[in-house]
Amino acid sequence: MLRNSKFSIIAVTTYLLVYCVLLQIERTQSVAVLMFVISPVPLIWMVYTILKYGKYNGRELAENEEYGYQDRR
């Protein structure tokens, strides 16, 4: 579960959304400050998980292609 890139994306996005909501509520701003201080940890975990375990299912570039777009042939 911790090595699943989709799970890490959903978990970190939920974490950041909860942070934004708590930041708007006056009584929970101290919790939001704590979440802000801790926020680099889940972001680094997400980036690491995507780079290490993520899979790319698109086509490979041809030999003379400098770059490719998925929406163009």
C-alpha positions as CSV (number, residue, x, y, z in Angstrom):
1,M,0.0,0.0,0.0
2,L,2.8,2.4,0.8
3,R,4.5,1.6,-2.5
4,N,1.3,2.2,-4.6
5,S,1.7,5.5,-6.5
6,K,-2.1,6.0,-6.8
7,F,-2.5,5.6,-3.1
8,S,0.2,8.1,-2.3
9,I,-1.3,10.7,-4.7
10,I,-4.7,10.3,-3.1
11,A,-3.4,10.4,0.4
12,V,-1.2,13.5,-0.1
13,T,-4.0,15.3,-2.0
14,T,-6.4,14.6,0.8
15,Y,-3.8,15.8,3.4
16,L,-3.4,19.1,1.6
17,L,-7.1,19.6,1.1
18,V,-7.7,19.1,4.9
19,Y,-4.8,21.5,5.6
20,C,-6.5,24.2,3.4
21,V,-9.9,23.7,5.1
22,L,-8.3,23.8,8.6
23,L,-6.5,26.9,7.7
24,Q,-9.7,28.7,7.0
25,I,-11.3,27.8,10.3
26,E,-10.1,30.1,13.1
27,R,-10.1,27.6,15.9
28,T,-8.0,25.1,14.1
29,Q,-5.2,27.3,12.8
30,S,-2.7,25.9,15.3
31,V,-3.3,22.4,13.9
32,A,-2.9,23.9,10.4
33,V,0.5,25.3,11.3
34,L,1.6,21.9,12.6
35,M,0.4,20.3,9.3
36,F,2.3,23.0,7.4
37,V,5.5,22.1,9.2
38,I,5.1,18.4,8.6
39,S,3.9,18.8,5.0
40,P,7.3,18.3,3.3
41,V,7.3,14.7,4.6
42,P,4.2,13.4,2.7
43,L,5.2,15.4,-0.4
44,I,8.7,13.9,-0.5
45,W,7.1,10.4,0.1
46,M,4.7,11.0,-2.8
47,V,7.5,12.1,-5.2
48,Y,9.7,9.2,-4.2
49,T,6.9,6.7,-4.6
50,I,6.0,8.0,-8.0
51,L,9.5,8.1,-9.3
52,K,10.5,4.6,-7.9
53,Y,7.3,2.6,-8.4
54,G,5.2,4.5,-11.0
55,K,4.6,2.9,-14.4
56,Y,4.4,4.7,-17.7
57,N,2.0,3.1,-20.2
58,G,2.4,5.4,-23.1
59,R,4.4,4.7,-26.3
60,E,8.1,5.1,-26.6
61,L,9.5,7.9,-28.7
62,A,11.0,7.0,-32.1
63,E,14.7,7.5,-32.8
64,N,14.3,10.9,-34.5
65,E,11.6,12.3,-32.2
66,E,12.7,15.0,-29.8
67,Y,9.5,15.0,-27.9
68,G,6.1,13.5,-28.1
69,Y,2.5,14.4,-27.3
70,Q,-0.1,11.8,-26.3
71,D,-2.9,13.6,-28.1
72,R,-1.2,13.8,-31.5
73,R,-0.2,11.1,-33.9
